[in-house]
Amino acid sequence: MTFSIVATDGTAAGVAVASKFLSVGSVVPIAQLSANGSESRIVGAVATQATARWSYRADVLRLLGEGLDAPAAVDRVTSGDEDREHRQLGVVAPDSQATYTGPACIAWAGGRSGASGAARYAIQGNILVGEHVVADMERAWLDTAGSPLERRLLAALLAGDAAGGDARGRQGAALYVVAPGEGYDGSGVRVDLRVDDHPEAADELARLLDLNDLYFGAPEDVQPLIGELAEEVSRRLARLGHTGAVGDALESWAGVENYEMRLTPDGIDGKVLSALRRATAD
């Protein structure tokens, strides 16, 4: 009922998943960091699906934290499970990867995994329109090397969706990525997005990731607020009810629109400027 990719690029780890299943993001994906003194490190990422077993997520991460590699962790949790023939599982760790498909999973069901340098992936799906779904996902993952992990995961998911994905249709999708020291509060959660019920779930997830980048990304393409640009920004902000010194007015408007993380004393962020222009377009 699901297709997913679990991956790490060596600096972050995460999962992207889509399914004809309500709130699939509450069931399938997890990724975890572990404190190591004053530093944190990637423990691994997991997707549990088909007849999903929630306990696999915590159990696999615990085993990875204890030093088992991904294949050994998969073997450990499935070997004692009477329903393992109906399970599907994808796992990556900093040094290993594994995908498991029980023989009783509904066709088409299967997966692929691989590694290149520090980057590792496991792709799996069941009740798919065909094997080409995971093949196209793998190709998209490999073709996007060098992009941020969340963009590579999304590219793979969109490729699987475009290839037909879940044979029953679309409903839910999710994207979860962790990276040491990153995230809104530095907790390590860089992306945590879910589409619980939508007829174009993967495309909606892509829209949410663009918003996530806008709200939580670092300032980029910064232009100094001087001269004609400062006059333009002041004029547009005034139309929205934010007046006074241009820096103060920009801060006031950014607080309303949740753009605080893109504020910089060096000027105005390029995406914030674009958003301001859209908000005040004639």
Secondary structure, DSSP 4 states (H G I P E B T S, - for coil): -EEEEEEE-SS-EEEEEEESSTTGGGTSEEEEEEEETTEEEEEEEEEEEES--THHHHHHHHHHHTT--HHHHHHHHHHT-TTGGGEEEEEEETTEEEEEE-TTSPSS-EEEEEEETTEEEEEEEESBS-THHHHHHHHHHHHTTTS-HHHHHHHHHHHHHHTT-BTT---EEEEEEE-TT-STTSSSEEEEEEE-S-TTHHHHHHHHHHHHHHHHSPP-S-B---HHHHHHHHHHHHHTT--SSHHHHHHHHHHHHT-GGG-BTTBB-HHHHHHHHHHT--
